[in-house]
């Protein structure tokens, strides 16, 4: 008799059958099942059916009929039947060794068991072996204690060292040493599962050197087979899988409507077989397999019963809600309460999908109007934070439910939330209606209402500024949009969500809690605390970025992202990434800006972005344009955007970046149209966004490109008049544009001032553009050493910004009418050889070792390249026209150029090379 885990016994019997076949013995097999113990001679019938002697089945019906008449007092009848059956089984053996193997003999029917015991008792001196396995050996030991030739073998699972030896046998020593610990932890030492894990690992981790074993399809199949071969154990495993962490013998017994002792015994067997550990699944894959063996209707039925059971015990609402969702039955009032509590808790813990599932189920119940709106409102918010595209259909249902009756009794917080949602999707007709609901509400004096209005105003300011005209409440005080307030807000966002409370952007005085109605108390959950802080943080980030305080704005964006990520809110995370990308782009860190904006755009579906899609798109267009990747920029320009976006602040940034792209692709009139459109929008809005979108400077640059310097000068001067309230970077740009539009004798001083502003601001990109202009101004007056030094500094800044070496703006960034192409990068030292294209006579490659032009020739060449006539050059250098002509003849020959246009190109190559002139 063999006792031990069911799977180990089954494996041993399989091995016994294989050896019997190899030795020529006859091995007959059968298995006991708990539901079949009342069928007489069931095991005997299985033994005969496992042989090829199908003719012997004719007597089974007679035995069974006799067995049904059998009573335990009629020993003579049973003994005659047992002897007859024994003779039949021996005839099947035909003189060969007979092996009778019965698995789970504790579930054998009584007549069959008596037959097996009779054969075993008389087996001495014959070639007969009876093998019975049992997971509950105490059931058989009372009947077998008098047997003289009884061998009892207890089979347990493998210890960790045994698992290692088994892995060495079927794998190799190095692999066994690495994975045997994790393999034992997952398999419990069950040999079948150990081999399955090894096969999984060899398939998927052939080159891996990790200590964790791979759990895959082989393990799942082996685990499933182990359960399916023992129906009684399977049912207990299924019940445990449904109950999850609440599994216990008593709860399993209640679920299966069986005795607690039977459930406990089955759990002990599963533990001893390595399928469980202390009544818990050893790996999530095992838990999933047990659930998969349940039919959908059975799982729903068990889940509903488990939910009732746990609810009665006062279990965690999240656990009860999960079971209710699985059961998928319309909940009653108690179920709705549990689902609502679970949804709020899940949202606060970042389990958004679970919260959405609970809210969707609760929405199916028979609810009052207020309850229905509460659930729909929470559902819309949860869906928006996860995938806004999925929130819009629910938003339609919510608006319809509100319109069905008077919206006057809708809480102010809800009306403000609705206003934000319809503005996000650019649904301005709905926004007007919702705004009327908010404006018509008289109850705006409570702390909750004022806080909601104040926060919503921040969103309205950016999503539909025109609504600010009549919006109740005041804008953020100036004192709240400074570096100190930003630092406090950043600190608050870095707190745990529970600690955040009312500290940031909601209620400044906790005593105001008394002003909140009980109906609004759920608005103070941690996730809602985050919402209030998030609205303020976004407002302040924009304000800091517009004023050029990039470092503080960048840190605040990082805190925003971290706080949103803790709550698993994908949409707020995407917005935070986009704002950080915008800041980095303004600072000239184009590579990082592209990465951040790209990640943001990919994180939620394009349709879910609503009007806010202009934020990541504007960064991607502007940054790709700046680094010279115009094809990539074109790809994002081609993105579809809603027309309503252009009524929002993000539309300003989009127009600006598209205008910059048009300038880079030589479409200055299209660029000018975008820049002027930005100006008209800003003029119409009641909020000043000039810092955010300096449209005058952008338009002035475009006017330079269309040969209207007077208009460019006018706009630049207008911007400079506003400069005390503008960031230094905007002033620096305006000064550069003014320098390009002014007379040459005033240009250098303006460029100096521009560079000073941009250095103080830390705007590397715009500083590089100014230095490039200053370098050309030096060159035009023959100051080649200063031109070369300034140009090298500009190149270094361009490299830091990630600008492509082949990008045209490496030479010319704003100057109109110059066709020369600049050097890509300065050589590392004077002895470096140039590129193949520079190997012609007179190129920078030659000049690296020996100056091509004399200092006098450099002065003449630079003035000629700047556009001066021979007479003007002669007057400027106090030499004769004939001398100028002689210099130019030698210069053309040395540099292999034929006209002044080619001379300009060649000189820029020389300026880009260290030591290009003797000066």
MOCORPE-V548339 format. One record per helix or strand. SS is the DSSP state (H for helix, E for strand). FROM is the first residue (numbers start at 1). TO is the last residue. If there is no record, write none. Layout:
SS/FROM/TO ; SS/FROM/TO
This chain:
E/2/4 ; H/6/23 ; E/26/31 ; H/34/36 ; H/42/49 ; H/54/69 ; H/75/93 ; E/98/103 ; H/105/107 ; H/110/121 ; E/128/134 ; H/138/144 ; E/153/155 ; H/160/170 ; H/173/187 ; H/191/204 ; H/217/228 ; H/231/246 ; H/249/256 ; H/260/272 ; E/276/277 ; E/280/281 ; H/284/292 ; H/296/312 ; H/317/327 ; H/333/348 ; H/352/362 ; H/369/404 ; H/407/409 ; H/412/424 ; H/428/439 ; H/447/463 ; H/465/470 ; H/478/480 ; H/483/494 ; H/497/500 ; H/510/515 ; H/518/524 ; H/526/546 ; H/550/566 ; H/570/586 ; H/590/603 ; H/606/626 ; H/630/637 ; H/643/647 ; H/649/664 ; H/668/684 ; H/695/705 ; H/709/721 ; H/723/725 ; H/728/741 ; H/744/761 ; H/764/780 ; H/784/801 ; H/808/810 ; H/836/838 ; H/844/847 ; H/855/865 ; H/870/877 ; H/881/895 ; H/900/911
